[in-house]
Amino acid sequence: MTKRLTSLTFILMVAVCFLLPKNSYAMKFSIMSFTSDTERSWAVLNLKRTGIFDKNIMIGIYASGEITENSHQILRDFIKKNNISHESAVVYFSSPGGSLLGGMLLGEVIREFGFDTEVGKYDSGKVQEEAVCASACVYAFVGGVGRYVTDKGILGLHRFYSKNGNLSEGITQQLSAILINYLLSMGVDPSVFSSAAVVASNEMLWLTTRQALEFKIVNYGEEPTIIKLKQTMGKSFLAIGQNHRLYSMVFSLSCLNGNTYLLSILKINPKWAKFIYDKALVAQIDFDGYIIHSESRVGDRFGLKLDKGSVFIEKQLSKNNIDFLLKSKSSLTLIIKGKELFITAAIVRVNENVIGEIQNYLKNCH
């Protein structure tokens, strides 16, 4: 994609950009090592208090100011100079926008290195969530593998324009195609382009969190839920799973002798898995906020088990449990509570289609 973008630089360098404040300044990058105290994945929320993450395992890169055509190269040089490894950083954006081409090229560098992105800035010795990422900044932001924004962060879009005058219809069409292909390559719903195209260049479409999620601009480090019917040793089971940035979670349904069983499996780094298991005192299975099973550690007896990079628990479902499962509209969760206020919650998001697949499986189960 980068080569294609570069080969089309002459089109984009017709000075296509986004409206910027008069006092805007070129984007700069700064760095601050941080521990998991600023880790965004709520699913392993309290690992931050436990030391399971090595100090400085993550790096915060703070990107502020106007995006220019060479911001991507500045970031690449910055990464090399600071010896930042792949998949080890989060880029915090606070930018009014800038060059459209620069935004896409910057996003491609971020994706190449497997970094996450978030709307935020570094101020007064800590990460500040109150920040704006607008216009071309959004195209850089979607380069993140995991993309995060809080209620205090703002994402905004409008249509592109040329500071040298009106663009011809031909160039506009070529630019539109490039933008749509770029969004698709980043896993973003291209319909966001249509929504932005009707907003004047001197106005802004400020996205709500819900809109950002629907357009897949924000994904909170989650991949879509996958549901598959599988077989092992002549027996079938239904696996409902979801990959997250730091872990994978699978709920597996099976039937035996007229009974329904649910196996809840959290897959994570072996070191973290052992730590979670050693700390755990209570394991719970939650359907949309309703705890259908809770089990405590009593001496050496505990339903939660450890197997290398997985912790898991199995539960025979009652008719009442199944009713709650089929009424679920948002999530299935494995909650593990432990010492020192430690808690982790591993989630699989569900919708009508997922629940429908579960219902069909259970109908044929007995």
C-alpha positions as CSV (number, residue, x, y, z in Angstrom):
1,M,0.0,0.0,0.0
2,T,2.8,2.4,0.8
3,K,4.3,2.0,-2.6
4,R,1.0,2.7,-4.2
5,L,0.4,5.8,-2.1
6,T,3.9,7.0,-2.9
7,S,3.4,6.5,-6.6
8,L,0.3,8.7,-6.4
9,T,2.0,11.4,-4.5
10,F,1.8,13.8,-7.5
11,I,-2.0,13.6,-7.3
12,L,-2.2,14.2,-3.6
13,M,0.4,16.9,-3.7
14,V,-2.1,19.1,-5.5
15,A,-2.2,20.5,-2.0
16,V,-5.1,18.4,-0.8
17,C,-5.4,19.0,2.9
18,F,-7.8,19.8,5.7
19,L,-8.7,23.0,7.3
20,L,-6.2,23.9,10.0
21,P,-6.0,26.7,12.6
22,K,-3.8,29.6,11.6
23,N,-1.4,28.9,14.5
24,S,-1.0,25.2,13.8
25,Y,2.5,23.7,13.9
26,A,4.2,20.7,12.4
27,M,3.7,17.4,14.1
28,K,6.3,16.4,16.6
29,F,6.9,13.2,18.5
30,S,7.9,12.8,22.1
31,I,8.3,9.8,24.2
32,M,7.7,8.6,27.8
33,S,8.0,5.0,29.0
34,F,5.1,3.9,31.1
35,T,4.0,0.9,33.0
36,S,0.7,-0.9,32.7
37,D,-0.8,1.8,34.9
38,T,-2.0,3.3,31.6
39,E,-2.9,0.0,30.0
40,R,-6.2,0.4,28.2
41,S,-7.3,-3.2,28.1
42,W,-9.9,-3.3,30.9
43,A,-10.1,-7.0,30.4
44,V,-6.8,-7.4,32.3
45,L,-7.5,-4.2,34.2
46,N,-5.9,-5.0,37.6
47,L,-2.8,-6.7,36.2
48,K,-1.5,-3.2,36.5
49,R,-1.3,-3.5,40.2
50,T,0.4,-6.8,40.3
51,G,3.7,-6.3,38.4
52,I,2.8,-9.0,35.8
53,F,3.9,-6.5,33.2
54,D,7.6,-5.7,33.2
55,K,8.2,-2.1,33.8
56,N,8.5,-0.1,30.5
57,I,7.1,-3.0,28.5
58,M,5.0,-0.4,26.7
59,I,6.1,2.9,25.3
60,G,3.9,6.0,24.9
61,I,4.6,8.0,21.8
62,Y,3.0,11.4,21.9
63,A,2.1,12.9,18.5
64,S,1.0,16.5,18.5
65,G,0.6,19.2,15.9
66,E,-0.1,19.4,12.2
67,I,0.5,16.3,10.1
68,T,2.8,17.1,7.2
69,E,3.9,15.0,4.1
70,N,7.0,13.8,5.9
71,S,5.5,13.1,9.4
72,H,5.7,9.3,8.6
73,Q,9.5,9.5,8.0
74,I,10.0,11.6,11.1
75,L,8.1,8.9,13.1
76,R,10.2,6.1,11.4
77,D,13.4,7.9,12.3
78,F,12.1,8.5,15.9
79,I,11.3,4.8,16.3
80,K,14.8,3.8,15.1
81,K,16.6,6.5,17.3
82,N,14.7,5.3,20.4
83,N,15.1,1.6,19.6
84,I,11.3,1.0,19.9
85,S,10.5,-2.6,19.0
86,H,7.4,-3.9,17.1
87,E,4.1,-4.1,18.9
88,S,5.5,-2.3,21.9
89,A,4.1,1.2,21.7
90,V,0.9,3.3,21.8
91,V,0.8,6.4,19.7
92,Y,-1.3,9.2,21.4
93,F,-2.7,11.7,19.0
94,S,-3.5,15.3,19.6
95,S,-3.8,17.0,16.2
96,P,-6.1,19.2,14.2
97,G,-5.1,17.4,11.0
98,G,-3.0,18.5,8.0
99,S,-1.8,16.7,4.9
100,L,-4.1,13.9,3.7
101,L,-1.3,12.0,2.2
102,G,0.8,12.5,5.3
103,G,-2.0,11.1,7.4
104,M,-2.3,7.9,5.4
105,L,1.5,7.4,5.2
106,L,1.7,7.9,8.9
107,G,-1.0,5.4,9.5
108,E,0.8,2.9,7.4
109,V,4.0,3.2,9.4
110,I,2.0,2.7,12.6
111,R,0.4,-0.4,11.2
112,E,3.8,-1.7,9.9
113,F,5.2,-1.6,13.4
114,G,2.0,-3.1,15.0
115,F,1.4,-0.1,17.3
116,D,-1.8,0.8,19.0
117,T,-3.3,4.3,18.8
118,E,-5.3,6.5,21.2
119,V,-6.6,10.0,21.4
120,G,-4.7,11.7,24.1
121,K,-1.7,13.9,25.0
122,Y,1.0,14.0,27.5
123,D,0.8,16.9,29.9
124,S,1.8,17.7,33.5
125,G,3.6,14.4,33.9
126,K,0.8,12.0,32.8
127,V,-1.5,11.0,29.9
128,Q,-4.4,13.4,29.5
129,E,-7.5,11.9,27.9
130,E,-8.8,15.3,26.8
131,A,-7.6,15.7,23.3
132,V,-8.8,16.1,19.7
133,C,-7.8,14.1,16.6
134,A,-9.5,15.6,13.6
135,S,-9.4,15.5,9.8
136,A,-6.2,13.9,8.5
137,C,-5.3,12.8,12.0
138,V,-8.2,10.3,11.9
139,Y,-6.5,8.7,8.8
140,A,-3.3,8.3,10.8
141,F,-5.2,7.1,13.9
142,V,-6.8,4.2,12.0
143,G,-3.3,2.8,11.4
144,G,-3.4,1.4,15.0
145,V,-4.0,-2.3,15.4
146,G,-5.8,-1.5,18.7
147,R,-7.6,1.9,18.5
148,Y,-8.9,3.5,21.6
149,V,-10.8,6.7,22.6
150,T,-12.3,7.6,25.9
151,D,-15.4,9.8,26.4
152,K,-13.0,12.7,26.8
153,G,-11.3,12.2,23.5
154,I,-12.8,13.6,20.3
155,L,-12.5,12.3,16.7
156,G,-13.7,14.6,13.8
157,L,-13.9,14.4,10.0
158,H,-14.9,16.5,7.0
159,R,-14.3,16.4,3.3
160,F,-10.9,17.0,1.8
161,Y,-10.2,20.2,-0.1
162,S,-7.3,21.9,-2.0
163,K,-5.8,25.1,-0.7
164,N,-5.0,26.0,-4.4
165,G,-8.6,25.9,-5.5
166,N,-11.2,23.5,-6.6
167,L,-10.2,19.9,-7.6
168,S,-11.3,18.5,-10.9
169,E,-13.9,15.8,-10.9
170,G,-11.2,13.3,-12.2
171,I,-8.8,14.0,-9.4
172,T,-11.6,14.0,-6.8
173,Q,-12.6,10.5,-8.0
174,Q,-9.1,9.2,-7.8
175,L,-8.6,10.6,-4.4
176,S,-11.9,9.1,-3.2
177,A,-10.9,5.7,-4.5
178,I,-7.5,5.9,-2.7
179,L,-9.1,6.9,0.6
180,I,-11.7,4.1,0.4
181,N,-9.0,1.5,-0.4
182,Y,-6.9,2.8,2.5
183,L,-9.8,2.6,5.0
184,L,-10.6,-0.9,3.8
185,S,-7.0,-2.0,4.3
186,M,-7.1,-0.7,7.8
187,G,-10.3,-2.6,8.7
188,V,-12.5,0.5,8.7
189,D,-16.0,0.7,7.3
190,P,-15.6,2.8,4.1
191,S,-19.0,4.3,4.6
192,V,-17.4,6.7,7.0
193,F,-15.9,8.4,3.9
194,S,-19.4,9.1,2.5
195,S,-20.4,10.6,5.9
196,A,-17.4,12.9,5.9
197,A,-17.8,13.9,2.2
198,V,-21.0,15.8,2.9
199,V,-19.5,17.9,5.6
200,A,-18.0,21.2,4.4
201,S,-14.3,21.7,4.7
202,N,-14.8,24.5,7.2
203,E,-17.1,22.4,9.4
204,M,-16.6,19.2,11.3
205,L,-18.5,15.9,11.9
206,W,-17.7,15.1,15.5
207,L,-18.1,11.4,16.0
208,T,-19.8,9.9,19.0
209,T,-18.2,6.8,20.6
210,R,-21.0,4.7,19.1
211,Q,-20.4,6.1,15.6
212,A,-16.7,5.6,15.9
213,L,-17.3,1.9,16.9
214,E,-19.9,1.4,14.1
215,F,-17.5,2.8,11.5
216,K,-14.7,0.6,13.1
217,I,-12.5,3.6,13.5
218,V,-12.3,2.6,17.2
219,N,-12.1,-1.1,18.0
220,Y,-10.7,-1.2,21.6
221,G,-8.3,-3.9,20.5
222,E,-11.1,-6.4,19.7
223,E,-11.6,-8.5,16.6
224,P,-15.1,-9.7,15.6
225,T,-16.6,-12.6,17.5
226,I,-16.2,-15.9,15.6
227,I,-18.6,-18.9,16.1
228,K,-17.7,-22.3,14.7
229,L,-19.1,-25.8,14.9
230,K,-16.2,-28.2,15.6
231,Q,-15.7,-31.9,16.1
232,T,-13.2,-33.9,18.1
233,M,-13.2,-37.6,18.8
234,G,-16.6,-37.9,17.0
235,K,-18.3,-35.3,19.3
236,S,-19.4,-31.9,18.2
237,F,-19.1,-28.7,20.1
238,L,-19.8,-25.0,19.4
239,A,-17.0,-22.6,20.0
240,I,-17.8,-18.9,20.5
241,G,-14.5,-16.9,20.6
242,Q,-13.1,-13.5,20.3
243,N,-9.5,-12.3,20.0
244,H,-8.4,-9.2,21.9
245,R,-5.1,-7.4,21.9
246,L,-3.8,-9.1,25.0
247,Y,-5.8,-12.3,25.1
248,S,-8.3,-14.6,23.5
249,M,-11.5,-15.8,25.1
250,V,-13.5,-18.9,24.0
251,F,-16.8,-20.2,25.4
252,S,-17.3,-23.8,24.2
253,L,-20.7,-25.5,24.3
254,S,-21.1,-29.3,24.2
255,C,-23.7,-31.9,24.9
256,L,-23.3,-35.3,26.6
257,N,-26.0,-37.7,27.8
258,G,-28.7,-35.0,27.6
259,N,-26.7,-32.5,29.5
260,T,-25.3,-29.2,28.3
261,Y,-21.7,-28.1,29.3
262,L,-20.0,-24.8,29.0
263,L,-16.2,-24.7,28.9
264,S,-14.8,-21.1,29.5
265,I,-11.2,-20.7,28.3
266,L,-9.0,-17.6,28.7
267,K,-5.9,-17.9,26.5
268,I,-3.1,-15.6,27.3
269,N,0.7,-15.4,27.7
270,P,1.8,-18.4,29.8
271,K,3.4,-16.1,32.3
272,W,0.2,-14.1,32.8
273,A,-1.9,-17.3,32.8
274,K,0.1,-18.7,35.7
275,F,0.0,-15.4,37.5
276,I,-3.8,-15.2,37.2
277,Y,-4.2,-18.7,38.3
278,D,-2.0,-18.3,41.3
279,K,-3.7,-15.1,42.4
280,A,-7.3,-16.4,41.8
281,L,-9.7,-16.9,44.7
282,V,-13.0,-16.8,42.8
283,A,-14.0,-17.7,39.3
284,Q,-17.4,-16.5,37.8
285,I,-19.2,-16.9,34.6
286,D,-21.3,-13.9,33.6
287,F,-24.1,-13.6,31.0
288,D,-24.9,-9.9,30.4
289,G,-24.2,-9.0,34.0
290,Y,-26.0,-12.0,35.5
291,I,-23.6,-14.3,37.4
292,I,-24.7,-17.9,36.4
293,H,-21.8,-19.6,38.2
294,S,-19.4,-18.6,41.0
295,E,-16.8,-20.9,42.5
296,S,-14.3,-20.2,45.3
297,R,-10.9,-21.7,45.9
298,V,-10.9,-23.9,49.0
299,G,-7.5,-25.1,49.8
300,D,-6.3,-27.1,46.8
301,R,-9.8,-27.5,45.5
302,F,-10.7,-25.1,42.7
303,G,-12.8,-25.5,39.6
304,L,-10.5,-23.1,37.7
305,K,-7.7,-25.0,36.0
306,L,-4.3,-24.0,34.4
307,D,-2.8,-25.5,31.3
308,K,0.3,-23.6,30.0
309,G,-1.2,-20.4,28.4
310,S,-4.8,-21.1,29.3
311,V,-7.0,-20.9,32.4
312,F,-10.4,-22.5,32.2
313,I,-13.4,-23.7,34.0
314,E,-16.3,-26.0,33.1
315,K,-19.9,-25.7,34.1
316,Q,-22.9,-27.9,33.5
317,L,-25.7,-25.6,32.5
318,S,-29.1,-25.8,34.0
319,K,-32.3,-24.9,32.1
320,N,-32.3,-21.6,33.9
321,N,-28.6,-21.0,32.9
322,I,-29.5,-21.7,29.2
323,D,-32.4,-19.3,29.4
324,F,-30.1,-16.5,30.5
325,L,-27.6,-17.5,27.8
326,L,-30.2,-17.2,25.1
327,K,-31.4,-13.8,26.4
328,S,-27.9,-12.4,26.3
329,K,-27.6,-9.3,24.0
330,S,-24.1,-8.0,24.6
331,S,-21.5,-10.2,26.3
332,L,-20.4,-13.5,27.9
333,T,-17.6,-13.0,30.5
334,L,-15.2,-15.0,32.6
335,I,-14.4,-13.0,35.8
336,I,-11.5,-14.0,38.0
337,K,-11.1,-12.3,41.3
338,G,-8.1,-12.7,43.6
339,K,-5.8,-11.3,46.2
340,E,-5.0,-7.6,46.6
341,L,-8.2,-6.5,44.8
342,F,-6.9,-8.3,41.8
343,I,-9.6,-8.9,39.1
344,T,-9.6,-9.8,35.4
345,A,-12.5,-10.1,33.1
346,A,-12.2,-11.8,29.7
347,I,-15.1,-11.1,27.4
348,V,-16.8,-12.4,24.2
349,R,-19.2,-10.0,22.7
350,V,-22.5,-11.4,21.3
351,N,-25.4,-10.2,19.2
352,E,-28.6,-11.6,17.7
353,N,-26.7,-13.6,15.1
354,V,-24.4,-15.2,17.6
355,I,-27.2,-16.1,20.0
356,G,-29.2,-17.4,17.0
357,E,-26.3,-19.8,16.2
358,I,-26.2,-20.9,19.8
359,Q,-30.0,-21.5,19.9
360,N,-29.8,-23.6,16.7
361,Y,-27.0,-25.7,18.2
362,L,-28.9,-26.3,21.4
363,K,-32.0,-27.4,19.5
364,N,-30.0,-30.2,17.8
365,C,-28.0,-30.9,20.9
366,H,-30.3,-33.3,22.7
